[in-house]
Amino acid sequence: MAKLKIDDLKKIKEKVQGTIAIRDGSHRAKITVHMGTCGIAAGARTILNAFMDEVNRRGVTDVILTTSGCAGLCSKEPMATVEVRGAAPVKYIELDEEKAKRIFADHVMDEKPVIEFALVQGSETTY
Amino acid sequence: MGKVYRTHILVCAGTGCVASGSLKVRDKMISEIERHGLKDEVMVASTGCNGFCAAGPITIVHPEGIFYKRLNVDDVPFFIEELLIKGRTVKKHLFTEEQRNEQIPIMNDIGFFKNQVLVVLKNRALIDPDVIDEYIGRDGYLPTSKALLEMTPDQIVEEVLTSGLRGRGGAGFSTGMKWKFCKEAKGEVKYILCNADEGDPGAFMDRSVLESDPHAVLEGMIIGGKAIGAHKGYIYVRAEYPLAIQRLNTAIGQARDYGLLGENIFGSGFDFDIELYYGAGAFVCGEETALMQSIEGKRGMPRPRPPFPAHKGLWAKPTVLNNVETFANIPQIIMRGGAWFASLGTETSKGTKVFALTGDVTNIGLIEVPMGITLRQIVYDIGGGIKNDKGLKAIQIGGPSGGCLPASIIDTPVDYESIVKTGAIVGSGGMVVMDEGNCMVDIAKFFLGFTAEESCGKCTPCRVGTAILLEKLTDISEGRGKDGDIEILETVGRNIISSSLCGLGQTAPNPILTTIRYFRDEYEAHIYDKKCPAKRCKALITFAIDPEKCTGCTLCKRNCPQQCISGEKKMPHTIDQSLCIRCSLCYDSCKFDAITVA
């Protein structure tokens, strides 16, 4: 192993940042793929992988990707919720890989929700 | 750019959790995740001590930051299925705060974590201590590069002086002053030493820092080396810390591979390397001059000062010795500035302090708090109060060099000066919380037993004096106490303090003097009434069976190792006092509260 120069510190940091940033608890946007039985059966894993590929490909570190259970609207699966900090969450329905990529580019990166794929803005009230 | 995973499962691999099986839990998680084909989506890593040792084995799941307690190997298949396949929070393993009686999923909402301020432990449970890249990913070794490439030794010393950092090993001497003296000392060869000879009963602060963030300590030493002009460092670590030693060796190896130890670090022209030295476990070797003798291969005994180590230390060369926690503070002082550090804490005690919180408190573990926090906040807000709804009696702080502080002064702020005023010392950070069931004479006897054993024998007042104190305390606790014993304890204690060479003797009587100061009535009850109010001292208590309450279930009779309980089934039993060894097994086993202790 060659000796490190000061620039190498930065390179190593960039290399691991994407991996460990998720543990920090700070993020700009969060994507939740609904993976109940219905979601999985309808192909949610393809959607999850599509989002993950986008995160990896673009090298973004401020977006976290997570999963949750059934969103309650099984007939519209696969579904995902995108929350950009400071804006209301948006639920997307009947997703496929192409739609997921579009949502990532427009909503997650440019912060413009993709209205035509969206079900609704906001989430249910919880008690 | 590293690979992104949707979920990180971080399993604590501190000594406490490893002992409760966390490495097996980690391996089982990895195999379960492979079985479900989720290897590319989920990362499993092990981290250093999370601090909440009472809840181990501990697992934290990110990005949500959910805290799972007591997750054992057998729980893993269900856990992985619920968490990763069904995407649910696994309620069974969430933490429940007793007072609120509700489950708290998010780690940072739990009182134990919420009220802490992490400087030294900022990377705990966030990085894998065996992976240097993860340390660098959290700005590791940037402070070293700054100190080596952009700062002069004077500037480094100045920054540490500004920070107000004081030695975390116990005495609280200014770190910046120590560095300044050694920097100004004449000599071609100088040494920088790290004191990892942590030996207080019940204390594990340094071990935890070494296990969870070894590179922070290495960095502190490299920066210190540049400041004083040393090219060689030793870490004196006790051999009873195998995991800390293993992680240190890994860290040193990785740092050497990266050229962060060795010649011409970062091309700065500065050379520095570190070697480990294993201590055999003598308590006195935590004293600086004894530690140096031990590294030189001699018997570990203190020598008079002056000359101070800053002028004549290891092999008679100018030497700086700092504690593990002190070094771990240095990188951030360099990176964020001395003024930032000085903004934490009180007027005279800056920054934070790590404590090993243990005893009869609900949340046992390792905590880091700002200087100036009160004992009340530590015991109740972080510690979650006293276990089993009992009352607080005393807080032992500073280990065998410290003292027992009564519940009445629980609002004392934790800083060097305030604690010294109480008769205890901040010490290296042991904090034992005691409920009403603890006998103060017994506690003093425990600590004196330790120091009498560990006294190196060089100074007669310490060698003989601690033995006299122990003998007196034994007499008192066994019912042979006489009028005037308290005064003898006080006089002998004060003499040991004023006539011993090193910190061991100078502080050894503190546990007695503080317990006499705050709990004199307990000593008097032992001596004059031959009673132990806490019912701990076996010679002064008797067990009896209340015939009104005894149902004759025979449980105590079957449990008695002396077979000194007699009685027919369904008839009240009796204890033969001449044979009773007061082991308390009858008391512990009785389901009807029929055993009385007096």
Interface residues (C-beta under 8 A of the other chain):
Chain A: M1 A2 K3 L4 K5 I6 L9 I12 K13 E14 K15 V16 Q17 G18 T19 I20 I22 R23 D24 G25 H27 K30 H34 M35 G36 I40 L48 N49 M52 V55 N56 G59 I64 L65 T66 T67 S68 G69
Chain B: M1 G2 K3 V4 Y5 R6 T7 H8 L10 E41 M43 H62 P63 E64 G65 L84 I85 K86 G87 R88 N108 L126 I127 D133 E134 I136 G137 R138 D139 Y141 L142 S145 L149 D257 Y258 G259 L260 G262 N264 F266 G267
